[in-house]
């Protein structure tokens, strides 16, 4: 079982920045993937960015050049730095990890990000 603790959501004006954090209860070396997804009411949860154990990174096209995903192995934490936020970035953001052994997927509880004038 992996526990995930998210923080950093909130409200910001367009053009502003937020940084999300997700701390895992297990060593990052036991995880194959760490990432962030987001969901708005009535729509499917979608990938925002993820980072593979070997360091490869994926971003959805909407956030390329604005968001940066990173991880701190010692702190067992993955971050999502979000800059130049837009109204359409408003969503609940979820941390997701997958284990190396068994490929089990775990989700954080979600953190609300609201971008409004």
C-alpha positions, 0 to 999 in steps of 0.5 A, a space after each residue: 500500500 502506498 500513501 500519497 500526500 498532496 499539497 500546493 493547490 489553491 486559487 490564482 489569477 491567470 498568469 500566476 503560478 502554483 507548485 503542487 507537491 506529492 509525497 509518497 510513503 515509499 521509496 521512489 526507487 520502488 515506483 516506475 512512474 510518478 505523475 499528475 493528472 487532472 479532472 474537471 466535472 463531466 470529463 475524464 481524468 487526463 494526464 498532465 505530466 509524468 516522470 518515468 523512473 529512468 528520468 523520461 518525462 511526458 507532458 500533455 501538449 496543453 501544458 508544454 512550456 508552462 508546467 515542469 514536473 520534477 522529483 526529489 528522490 530523498 524526499 520521495 516527492 514529485 512536484 508540478 511547477 505550474 506557470 502562466 496558468 490559464 482559466 482552462 487549467 482549473 481542475 482537481 489535480 491528482 497525483 498518481 504513482 505506479 509500482 515497479 513490482 506488480 504495476 499497482 496504481 495509487 492515487 492521491 486524494 486530489 487538490 483543487 487548482 482554480 484559475 480565475 480573474 
